[in-house]
Amino acid sequence: MNAEITPQEYEAFKKFLQDACGILLGDNKQYLVKSRLRRILEDNHLKSLGELLDRIKRPGRTNLKEVVIDAMTTNETLWFRDNHPFRILQEKLLPEFAESKSMQPLRIWSAACSTGQEPYSTAMVIDEFRRSRPGKLRDVKITATDISKSVLDVARRGEYEMIAIGRGLSPERQKQFFTASSNGGWQIKPQIKSMVEFRELNLLDRYTLGKFDIIMCRNVLIYFSAELKRDILTRLHAALNPGGYLILGASESLNGLSDLYQMVQCHPGIIYRKK
Ligand SMILES: C[S@@+](CC[C@H](N)C(=O)[O-])C[C@H]1O[C@@H](n2cnc3c(N)ncnc32)[C@H](O)[C@@H]1O
């Protein structure tokens, strides 16, 4: 994109992005928009952000809209991100669910899963728990969703480059849960992969995934307006089983956003229980 972004174009793009995926762009992020969209404009022979928006609005251009959303979302993630949630899962939540008399599968939802590190880390903790307490935990199903097709493609493949593997994964877990691929990457083992089902889902849409015992919605609400956060937190509440848990990112909290959950202090770490 050679042309400068005009204030009108920037405002129109901010509105498009917020309506399409909830992301609230700050007032001075023109450089970010430019750098993330440069390639898409070139590939589509477009000269300005205004032309791009016009093209997206044309009927039959849904693919271009997806590509733009993909470019604008931040997919940063790593294995066992923040550690606490996974320790809380291992030491508090799984023992609690293991004691339950329910015959239903334990259902976990990773609601903005990016390239799969979050749901696969969860599956590893479950596998470790099962080995340490054989026969104690009932069937577990992990549903992992994201708005971005390209991150879901990576997640479904379950093959990661060394640099991605190095981010948060211990050598012991790498050895235990991955096999080296012929092209230098690392493939997640079938026993972990088969625990996770990936689906495309926009958190702004109405969804019918059924009820969950644990929802991880981490490092995504930060991009949304307070109004949208409230709305999503209400819908996540409806998607939890009675007594189910919500886990947010380390820098996220429910302060002033929802009184539908009870805060549970886990020393260290905080999770939220459905009221
Ligand atoms: C920063 S990553 C967080 C990944 C993971 N939860 C973690 O904490 O490591 C944020 C993810 O949210 C996804 N996302 C952004 N807007 C979304 C929306 N409206 N619906 C669903 N996913 C969305 C992005 O595609 C991205 O993969």
The ligand as an SDF file (V2000), in Angstrom:
LIG
                    3D

 27 29  0  0  0  0  0  0  0  0999 V2000
   -3.3690  -14.2380   20.9330 C   0  0  0  0  0  0  0  0  0  0  0  0
   -4.1700  -15.6680   20.3220 S   0  0  0  0  0  0  0  0  0  0  0  0
   -4.4640  -16.5740   21.8200 C   0  0  0  0  0  0  0  0  0  0  0  0
   -4.2550  -18.0600   21.6600 C   0  0  0  0  0  0  0  0  0  0  0  0
   -4.3740  -18.8800   22.9530 C   0  0  0  0  0  0  0  0  0  0  0  0
   -5.6930  -18.7910   23.5050 N   0  0  0  0  0  0  0  0  0  0  0  0
   -3.3280  -18.4400   23.9580 C   0  0  0  0  0  0  0  0  0  0  0  0
   -3.6970  -17.8170   24.9650 O   0  0  0  0  0  0  0  0  0  0  0  0
   -2.1440  -18.7110   23.7560 O   0  0  0  0  0  0  0  0  0  0  0  0
   -5.7660  -14.9930   19.9340 C   0  0  0  0  0  0  0  0  0  0  0  0
   -6.5770  -15.8530   18.9770 C   0  0  0  0  0  0  0  0  0  0  0  0
   -7.9140  -15.3360   18.9560 O   0  0  0  0  0  0  0  0  0  0  0  0
   -8.4260  -15.5230   17.6590 C   0  0  0  0  0  0  0  0  0  0  0  0
   -9.5750  -14.6260   17.4570 N   0  0  0  0  0  0  0  0  0  0  0  0
   -9.5840  -13.2830   17.2860 C   0  0  0  0  0  0  0  0  0  0  0  0
  -10.8370  -12.8280   17.1400 N   0  0  0  0  0  0  0  0  0  0  0  0
  -11.6550  -13.9070   17.2400 C   0  0  0  0  0  0  0  0  0  0  0  0
  -13.0680  -14.0880   17.1840 C   0  0  0  0  0  0  0  0  0  0  0  0
  -13.8960  -13.0590   16.9650 N   0  0  0  0  0  0  0  0  0  0  0  0
  -13.5600  -15.3480   17.3290 N   0  0  0  0  0  0  0  0  0  0  0  0
  -12.7210  -16.3970   17.5420 C   0  0  0  0  0  0  0  0  0  0  0  0
  -11.3890  -16.2960   17.6070 N   0  0  0  0  0  0  0  0  0  0  0  0
  -10.8520  -15.0520   17.4520 C   0  0  0  0  0  0  0  0  0  0  0  0
   -7.2440  -15.2110   16.7520 C   0  0  0  0  0  0  0  0  0  0  0  0
   -7.4080  -15.7700   15.4610 O   0  0  0  0  0  0  0  0  0  0  0  0
   -6.0820  -15.8150   17.5360 C   0  0  0  0  0  0  0  0  0  0  0  0
   -5.7700  -17.1110   17.0940 O   0  0  0  0  0  0  0  0  0  0  0  0
  1  2  1  0
  2  3  1  0
  2 10  1  0
  3  4  1  0
  4  5  1  0
  5  6  1  0
  5  7  1  0
  7  8  2  0
  7  9  1  0
 10 11  1  0
 11 12  1  0
 11 26  1  0
 12 13  1  0
 13 14  1  0
 13 24  1  0
 14 15  1  0
 14 23  1  0
 15 16  2  0
 16 17  1  0
 17 18  1  0
 17 23  2  0
 18 19  1  0
 18 20  2  0
 20 21  1  0
 21 22  2  0
 22 23  1  0
 24 25  1  0
 24 26  1  0
 26 27  1  0
M  CHG  2   2   1   9  -1
M  END
$$$$
